[in-house]
């Protein structure tokens, strides 16, 4: 197994969410100490949203300068603004409405009632990513010769489905095969709603750290395949690899098919 992949197992869903929240607060503080700001890519799903709620509940969150955290989304459902299916709405209710964020740093994927169609929503988010990347490039004396397509992501959170999908990249579908683009319009999703906007695997893998958070026995087979090196086309989670670190943060049920020798347990 790649040395930058770490697997940590927690005894329950609640402990997983609380521990991931504590870990996230610490990481944001460390990055802000080094760089003055931090960038976090959010995910939906039960554990992802529970983690954000735990961040808001933790007294330690007061140490983070939330006005200097940049928020992006790994994916969102292409539904109307007020729909409960929106990842943004769930994240706002769990965390963003409870901390003093800078609204200009919260980058939301377009809802279906705000743009002409799905392709426009994807193109708009790609443009927003490129604009942020260009701004970073112009302000960085040590920048590469050419501006990247996406800004720096310090931590990118990912949930995972029982089919091993990540963000809205599903097995065998066009999204997981997409290259040369930062964002993809997803149609005919096997999980409703059918239309979504998602970061591509290339964009996901540009993150400094990727944290895959999964809970429940229904995820165990997908976790096992994801860690066994299966093809990302069939098992999208297996293709997620952060530049510096990839963490699999699991509860006992989700880790049922992971060899004991690979796991580190936290209580």
C-alpha positions as CSV (number, residue, x, y, z in Angstrom):
1,X,0.0,0.0,0.0
2,X,1.2,3.5,-0.8
3,X,2.9,5.0,2.3
4,X,0.8,8.2,2.2
5,X,-2.4,6.2,2.7
6,X,-3.6,5.9,6.3
7,X,-6.5,3.9,7.6
8,X,-8.0,4.8,10.9
9,X,-10.9,2.9,12.5
10,X,-13.3,4.3,15.1
11,X,-15.7,2.3,17.3
12,X,-18.9,4.0,16.1
13,X,-20.5,6.5,13.8
14,X,-20.6,9.1,16.5
15,X,-17.0,8.7,17.5
16,X,-16.0,8.8,13.8
17,X,-17.8,12.1,13.3
18,X,-16.5,13.7,16.5
19,X,-12.9,12.6,15.9
20,X,-12.9,13.7,12.3
21,X,-14.2,17.1,13.4
22,X,-11.4,17.5,15.9
23,X,-8.9,16.4,13.3
24,X,-10.3,18.9,10.9
25,X,-10.2,21.8,13.3
26,X,-6.5,21.0,14.1
27,X,-5.6,20.8,10.4
28,X,-7.3,24.1,9.6
29,X,-5.4,25.8,12.5
30,X,-2.1,24.3,11.3
31,X,-2.6,25.5,7.7
32,X,-3.7,29.0,8.8
33,X,-0.6,29.2,11.0
34,X,1.6,28.4,8.0
35,X,-0.3,30.3,5.3
36,X,-2.7,32.7,6.9
37,X,-5.7,31.0,5.3
38,X,-7.0,27.5,4.5
39,X,-9.1,25.9,1.9
40,X,-11.6,23.1,2.6
41,X,-13.6,21.1,0.1
42,X,-16.9,19.9,1.6
43,X,-18.9,16.8,1.0
44,X,-22.5,15.7,1.7
45,X,-23.6,12.4,3.0
46,X,-24.5,11.3,6.5
47,X,-21.0,11.2,8.0
48,X,-19.8,14.3,6.2
49,X,-22.7,16.5,7.5
50,X,-22.4,14.9,11.0
51,X,-18.8,15.9,11.0
52,X,-19.6,19.5,10.2
53,X,-22.2,19.5,13.0
54,X,-19.5,18.3,15.4
55,X,-17.2,21.0,14.2
56,X,-19.8,23.6,15.1
57,X,-20.4,22.0,18.5
58,X,-16.8,21.8,19.5
59,X,-15.4,24.7,21.7
60,X,-12.2,24.3,19.8
61,X,-13.8,25.7,16.6
62,X,-13.5,29.2,18.1
63,X,-9.8,29.0,17.5
64,X,-10.2,28.9,13.7
65,X,-10.4,32.2,11.8
66,X,-13.4,31.2,9.8
67,X,-13.3,34.5,7.8
68,X,-10.1,33.1,6.2
69,X,-11.3,29.7,5.3
70,X,-12.2,29.1,1.6
71,X,-15.0,26.6,1.1
72,X,-15.6,24.6,-2.1
73,X,-17.9,21.7,-2.8
74,X,-16.9,18.3,-4.2
75,X,-20.3,18.0,-5.8
76,X,-23.9,19.1,-5.5
77,X,-27.3,18.0,-6.8
78,X,-28.7,20.1,-9.6
79,X,-32.0,20.9,-8.0
80,X,-33.8,24.1,-6.9
81,X,-32.2,26.5,-4.4
82,X,-34.4,25.5,-1.5
83,X,-34.3,21.8,-2.0
84,X,-33.3,19.6,1.0
85,X,-31.2,17.6,-1.5
86,X,-28.7,20.4,-1.9
87,X,-25.3,19.6,-0.3
88,X,-24.8,23.4,0.2
89,X,-28.0,23.7,2.2
90,X,-27.1,20.8,4.5
91,X,-23.6,22.2,5.0
92,X,-25.0,25.6,5.8
93,X,-27.4,24.2,8.3
94,X,-24.7,22.1,9.9
95,X,-21.8,24.6,10.0
96,X,-21.7,27.6,7.7
97,X,-24.5,29.4,9.4
98,X,-22.9,28.9,12.8
99,X,-19.4,30.3,12.2
100,X,-18.4,33.8,10.9
101,X,-17.5,32.9,7.3
102,X,-16.7,35.4,4.6
103,X,-19.5,34.9,2.1
104,X,-17.1,35.7,-0.7
105,X,-15.0,32.6,0.2
106,X,-18.0,30.2,0.1
107,X,-18.1,28.8,-3.4
108,X,-21.5,27.3,-4.2
109,X,-22.4,25.2,-7.2
110,X,-25.4,26.7,-9.1
111,X,-28.9,25.5,-8.3
112,X,-31.2,24.5,-11.2
113,X,-33.3,27.7,-10.8
114,X,-30.3,30.0,-11.1
115,X,-28.8,29.0,-14.5
116,X,-30.1,27.9,-17.9
117,X,-29.0,24.3,-17.5
118,X,-26.6,21.7,-16.1
119,X,-23.8,22.3,-18.5
120,X,-23.9,26.0,-17.6
121,X,-23.7,25.1,-13.9
122,X,-20.6,23.0,-14.5
123,X,-18.9,25.6,-16.7
124,X,-19.6,28.3,-14.2
125,X,-18.0,26.3,-11.3
126,X,-15.0,25.5,-13.5
127,X,-14.6,29.2,-14.3
128,X,-14.8,30.1,-10.6
129,X,-12.1,27.5,-9.8
130,X,-9.9,28.9,-12.5
131,X,-10.4,32.5,-11.3
132,X,-9.4,31.5,-7.8
133,X,-6.4,29.6,-9.1
134,X,-5.3,32.6,-11.2
135,X,-5.5,34.9,-8.2
136,X,-3.4,32.5,-6.1
137,X,-0.9,32.3,-9.0
138,X,-0.6,36.0,-9.3
139,X,0.0,36.5,-5.6
140,X,2.5,33.7,-5.2
141,X,6.2,34.6,-5.9
142,X,7.1,31.0,-6.2
143,X,4.2,30.1,-8.6
144,X,4.8,27.8,-11.5
145,X,5.2,29.1,-15.0
146,X,1.5,28.6,-15.9
147,X,-1.5,29.1,-13.6
148,X,-3.2,25.9,-12.6
149,X,-6.8,25.1,-13.4
150,X,-7.8,24.9,-9.7
151,X,-6.7,26.6,-6.5
152,X,-4.9,24.8,-3.7
153,X,-7.1,22.5,-1.6
154,X,-5.7,21.8,1.8
155,X,-8.2,19.2,2.9
156,X,-10.8,17.6,0.6
157,X,-13.5,15.6,2.4
158,X,-15.2,12.7,0.6
159,X,-18.0,10.5,1.5
160,X,-18.4,7.2,-0.3
161,X,-21.5,5.2,-1.4
162,X,-22.0,1.4,-1.1
163,X,-21.1,1.3,-4.8
164,X,-17.8,3.1,-4.0
165,X,-18.8,6.3,-5.7
166,X,-17.2,9.5,-4.5
167,X,-18.5,13.1,-5.0
168,X,-20.9,12.4,-7.9
169,X,-18.5,10.1,-9.8
170,X,-20.2,6.8,-10.2
171,X,-18.8,3.4,-11.4
172,X,-18.6,3.0,-15.2
173,X,-20.2,6.4,-15.9
174,X,-18.8,9.2,-18.0
175,X,-17.9,11.4,-15.0
176,X,-15.3,9.0,-13.6
177,X,-13.7,8.7,-17.1
178,X,-13.5,12.5,-17.6
179,X,-10.1,14.0,-18.0
180,X,-8.8,17.4,-19.0
181,X,-11.6,19.2,-17.2
182,X,-12.0,20.4,-13.6
183,X,-15.7,20.0,-13.3
184,X,-18.2,17.6,-15.0
185,X,-21.9,17.7,-15.5
186,X,-23.4,14.4,-14.4
187,X,-26.6,13.0,-16.0
188,X,-28.6,9.9,-15.3
189,X,-27.0,9.4,-11.8
190,X,-28.0,5.9,-10.5
191,X,-28.8,7.6,-7.2
192,X,-31.5,10.3,-7.3
193,X,-31.6,13.1,-8.1
194,X,-30.3,12.3,-11.6
195,X,-28.5,15.5,-12.5
196,X,-25.5,16.7,-10.5
197,X,-22.3,18.8,-10.8
198,X,-19.1,17.2,-9.6
199,X,-15.4,17.8,-9.4
200,X,-13.5,15.4,-11.7
201,X,-11.1,12.8,-10.3
202,X,-8.2,14.9,-11.6
203,X,-9.4,17.9,-9.6
204,X,-10.0,15.8,-6.5
205,X,-6.5,14.4,-6.7
206,X,-5.0,17.9,-6.8
207,X,-5.8,18.2,-3.1
208,X,-3.0,18.2,-0.6
209,X,-4.9,15.8,1.7
210,X,-8.0,13.7,0.9
211,X,-10.0,12.3,3.7
212,X,-12.5,9.6,2.8
213,X,-15.0,9.2,5.6
214,X,-17.3,6.2,5.6
215,X,-19.6,4.4,8.1
216,X,-21.9,1.4,8.1
217,X,-21.8,-2.2,7.1
218,X,-23.2,-1.3,3.6
219,X,-19.9,0.4,2.9
220,X,-17.6,-2.5,3.9
221,X,-17.3,-4.1,0.5
222,X,-16.6,-0.8,-1.2
223,X,-14.0,0.1,1.3
224,X,-12.3,-3.3,0.8
225,X,-12.3,-2.9,-3.0
226,X,-11.1,0.7,-2.7
227,X,-8.1,-0.2,-0.6
228,X,-7.3,-3.3,-2.8
229,X,-6.3,-1.2,-5.8
230,X,-9.3,-1.9,-8.0
231,X,-9.7,0.2,-11.2
232,X,-11.2,3.7,-10.5
233,X,-13.6,3.2,-13.4
234,X,-15.2,0.3,-11.5
235,X,-14.4,1.5,-8.0
236,X,-14.1,5.3,-8.0
237,X,-12.9,5.5,-4.4
238,X,-9.8,3.6,-5.3
239,X,-8.7,6.4,-7.5
240,X,-8.7,9.2,-4.8
241,X,-5.1,10.0,-3.9
242,X,-4.1,13.2,-2.2
243,X,-0.7,14.8,-3.1
244,X,0.6,14.5,0.5
245,X,-1.8,12.2,2.3
246,X,-4.9,10.1,1.8
247,X,-6.8,9.1,4.9
248,X,-9.6,6.5,5.2
249,X,-11.5,7.4,8.3
250,X,-13.9,4.5,9.1
251,X,-16.2,3.1,11.7
252,X,-15.9,-0.6,12.7
253,X,-18.7,-1.7,10.4
254,X,-17.2,0.0,7.3
255,X,-13.8,-1.5,8.1
256,X,-15.0,-5.1,8.3
257,X,-13.2,-6.2,5.2
258,X,-10.0,-4.3,5.8
259,X,-7.0,-6.5,7.0
260,X,-6.2,-5.9,10.6
261,X,-2.6,-5.2,9.9
262,X,-3.5,-2.2,7.8
263,X,-5.6,-0.4,10.4
264,X,-4.9,2.0,13.2
265,X,-7.7,2.1,15.8
266,X,-8.8,5.1,17.7
267,X,-11.1,5.1,20.8
